């Protein structure tokens, strides 16, 4: 196991009716701006709950943060925040609203353009922010990462910064989610775990077993959620699994991959494929191309998650990859680029972008632009 420093400062407030706790969580002496998405919170009751909890408080609202939040919109929010001397933000919505709010928190106290903050990869100074989450998936409610889209250049890139002061998660607010939103969220959470788990064996028994527990839980609840998306306990497990999948708890001292996410971001930027769906397409391809490097961990994964114990090592590895793809398909998601009308031109564009950036991902930092091309061709 590698050396590491661990700290997760986010206070998690979980359960029914917990949005009412906002009144005691948001400090009294702040200039508050609440950020929202397109308006779904007005339909699922969350907006009224937030208003009731903050009754008597002065604050302003900023609406319109998109799925895959665009820097062009966030620049407007930053200007609003500066104009009103905002020093505290509350994101109410899904992971995209919170990701965008993380950039707003940096932009309000910065003199440089918001996209330049993204490009440097570090937020720098940020004002305080917190969240009320309505969509389980990204884990943004308990980590310091954010992913931002630039419409002008059709790019989607990530940066790191502060963690939310607190995040409220009420599983009841998930009842209004569509089947596709739930499927993409489950795929997102599952893939978050795989990016941290399917690397090098023997690094940490604790991290392995914790990751495997989340994977098994997602596999167990996924078909039940599809048939009963209003079961509180199922949705509570779903919401918590999504948080635990990416709040640093399962990656202490271990190597990580993240190539699938970086490739998926390109598919979202270029074709608008929902983030979780893009991962369901790319992850099996990553495993197919990198299976020699990941062989030992794939054997462990196959045995512990899918019960694969018979056959040669190669057969067991291939079956583990196949079962991974079948799991994504069981959620109702396609797993091939051709099914989404994506072809060679997009593959060439993404390959060129990775090569121009000079980046390399994977646990051994050997997934370069050319390897990305191989992965995408295996996804056709």
Secondary structure, 3 states (H helix, E strand, C coil): CCCCCCCCCCEEEECCCHHHHHHHHCCCCCCEEEECCCCHHHCCCHHHHHHHHCCCCCEEEECCCCCCCEHHHHHHHHHHHHHCCCCEEEEEECHHHHHHHHHHHHHCCCCCCHHHHHHHCECCCCCEEEEEECCCCCCHHHCCEEEEEECCCCEEEEEECCCCCEEEECHHHHHHCCHHHHHHHHHHHHHHHHHHHCCCCCCCHHHHHHHHHHHHHHHHHHHHHHHCCCCHHHHHHHHHHHHHCCCCCCCCCCCCCCHHHHHHHHHHHHHCCCHHHHHHHHHHHHHHHCCCCCHHHHHHHHHHHHCCCCCCHHHHHHHHHHHHHHHHHHCCCCCCHHHHCCCHHHHHHHHHHHHHHCCCECCCCCECHHHHHHHHHCCC
